[in-house]
C-alpha cells in the first residue's frame, strides 16, 4: 500500500487515510490480547512510513490515534491488570518481580567474559530462560563481550535491510525488507531492554535466538524475504549490460 502511493504520498485522503485506517484497526485488535505486540507493530509502521516519505504531520497524527486506540483497547481488553502491574514493578525498584530480579542477577554476575557456555546458574531459576530472558543467560555465560556481539549482529541486520531501500529497483521490495528488518530488530531491542532493566517485562522473545515454534517460523520467513530482495537486486546488476569498447556484454 505504501509503495503504490509514492507518487501522491502527500495526499491525505487518497494515500494516508487508507493506511492509517488499516494500521489502527489491526493494532487495536491485537492490543486487546497482546498490548506489547501492538505497540511494536505501531512503531514499526511509523518507522516504515518515515522511510516511505510520509509527511511528519501525518505520522504525528498516527501517533495520537495509536495512543487513543491503544488506551481504549487496553481498557476494554483482558490484559489491563497485567500491564499496570508490570509498569508499577518497573517504576518501583523495591517491588521487582521474581523474573526481573533473577535476570538482573544473571546480567550482573556475567562480568566481561562470562562464566562459560552452559555454566549459567540462573537458567534453572528464571522462568522461560530460553525465550523471554535468553539475553540475560547469554550475558551470564558469555559476558559483556557476548552481549555486545549479539547487539551488533542485530544492528548489522538493520543496516542490511535499510540499504535495500535505496538499492532496490522497486519501492515495494525495499520497503518490505526495511519493514521486516525494523520488526525483527525492534523486538530484539525490547527483549534486551527487559533483560537489563531498561524496560518493563513484556514477554517478547529474542528473534532467531529464543526457543519457539511460530516465532522461529516468522523469523525464518522474514530473513528469507530480505535475502530474496537482496538477491533480486544483485541479479539485476549482473544482467545489466556494460559497454566495453564498441561492444556491449553482460557482466
N, C-alpha and C positions, 0 to 999 in steps of 0.2 A: 504494500500500500504506500509506504514512504517512497520507494524507488519510482513508482509510477507517477508521483506528483511532484517530481523535481522541477518540472518546467513552470509550475504555478504554485510553488511551495508557500508563497506569501498570502495566498488566498485563504481566508479563514473558513468560509462556507464550503468551498469545494475540496480543500486539502486537509485543513487541520481538524475541522469538526468531525468528519468521519473517523479519523484516527483517535481523537480524544474520547469519542463515544465507545469504541471497542475497548480501548485501554481501561476506561473507567468501569465498564460492565464486568470485564474479565477480572480485574484486580479486586473489585468489590465482592464478587462471588468467591474468589479464593480467600479473601480476608475473613469470611465467615467461619472458616475452619482452620486456616493457617495464616496468621497475620504477618509473620516474618517473611514468608514466601511472597505474599502480595506486595510487601514493601520492596523486596529485592526486584520483583518484576517491574514495579513502577519506576524505580531508579534506573533499571536497565533501559526502559523505554525512554526516559528523559535523556539519558546519555546518547542513545541512538538518534533521537530527534535533534540533539545538538550537533552531532556529526552530520546528520542529514540536512543541515542548513535551515532548520525550522527557526523562525524568529524567537528571540528570548522572551518577548512579552507573551507569546503563546505558551512557551514552556513554563513560565511562572504561573500562568493561568491553570495549566495542568497540575502543577504542584498544589495549588489551592484546592482544586476539585478533588485531587487524590487524597489530601488530608481530610477533606469533608466526608468523602465517601468511605475512606478507611475508618474514620472515627465512628461513623454510623454503622458500618458493618461489624466493627469490633463490639459496639454496644449491643447489637442485635444477636451477635454470634454466641458461641458456647465457650470462647477462649478468653473472655474479658478478665475473669478472676485470675487466670494463669498469667496473662500479660502483666496485670497490675502487680501480682506477687513477684514476678521476675524483676520488674523495674524497681520495686521497693527494696528487694535484696541487693540490687546493683547500687542503689543510692546510699544504702546504709552498710558500711563495711563491717559493722558488728553483727550483722544478720546474714552472713554469707550462706548460700545453700551448700549442701554437702558436696555436690559435684563441683561447684566453683572452688570450694576450699581445697579439695583434692587436686584439682587442676593447677591451682597456684603452687601447691607444694611440689608437684611434678616439675613445673617450669623452674621454680627457684632452686631445686636440687640438681638440675641438669648441668649447670656450670657451662664452661666453654666447650669442652669436648664430649660431655655426656658420660653416662655410665656404661655405654657399650650396647650393641644390638641385643635385644632380648633380656636385658638386665633391669628393665623398669620394675619398680616396686608398686607404683600406683595403678598399673593396669589391672591389678587384682582387686582394687578398691573403688576405682572410678566406674560409674555406670556408663555403658556404651563406650568403652575405651578405644574401640576400633572404628568408631563412626563419629559421634559428636565431639569427642575430646581426643581424637587421634593426634592432633598437632601438639598437645601437651605431652603425649607419650613420645613423640618424635624429639622434642626438645630434651626430655629427660634422658633418652637413650643416646641421642646424637649431639646434644648440647646446643649452644647458641649457633655454632657453625652449621649444624644440620637445619635448624630453624630458618636461618637466613638463606641457605641454599634453596629450600623449598619455596620461600618467598620470591626469590629471584626467578625461579622457574615459572611461576605464575605471571610475573611481570614480563618475562620473555614471551609467554603465550599471548598476553595482551598486546604487546608490541607487534607480534606477527599478525594478529587479527586486524590491528589498526592499519598496518602497512597495506593490506589488501584493499582498503577503502580508496586509496589514491592510485593503486597499481592495477586494480581490476578494470577491465574494459566495460563492464556492465555495472550499473549502480546497484542492482539487486544483489549480485554476488558479493560486492564489497560491503554493503550494509548488513547482509546476512552474516558474514564472517565476523564483522565487528560486534553485532548484537550477541552472537553466541560467545565470543570472547569476553564481552562485558559480563554476561550471565555467569560464566564459569569463574571468572576472577573475582567478581563481587561476592559470590558465595564463599569462595576461599578466604577472602579478607574478613568476612563476617565470622567464619569458623575460627580463624586465627585470633581475631579480636576477642571472641568469647574465651578462648583458651588462656589468653594472657591478661584478662580482666579489663579490657578496654570497652567491651560491650556486654549487655546482659545476656543471659543464656537464651538461645533461640532454637536450638535443635537442628541447625543446618550442618550437613556433613561436609567434609573436605573433598572437593571434586577429584576424582581419579585416584584417590588415596584411601578414603574411608570405605569400609566394607558395606556392600549393599547391592541390591538387585536392580531396581528401577533406576536409581540414581546412576549406577555404573553404566547402564544401557544408554541413558540420555547423554552422559559424558562421552561415551564412545561415538554415538551418532553425531554429536556436536563437533568433535575433533575430526571425524571423517568428512563432514561438510566443509570445514575450514580447509582441510588438506585438498579437497576436491576443487574448491575455488582457486587455491594456490596453484594446483596442477593445471587447471584450465588457463590461467594466466601465463604459466611457463610454456605450455604448448603453443599458445598464440604467438609468443615471442620467437619460438623456434621456427614456426611456419612462416613468419614474416619474411618476405624476400629481401635480400640485401644486394646492392649493386657492387659488382667487382669489375672494374674497368668498364667495358661496353656491354657486359653481360649481367644478368640478374640470376641469382641462385638462392636456394633456401639454405639457411644456416644449419 
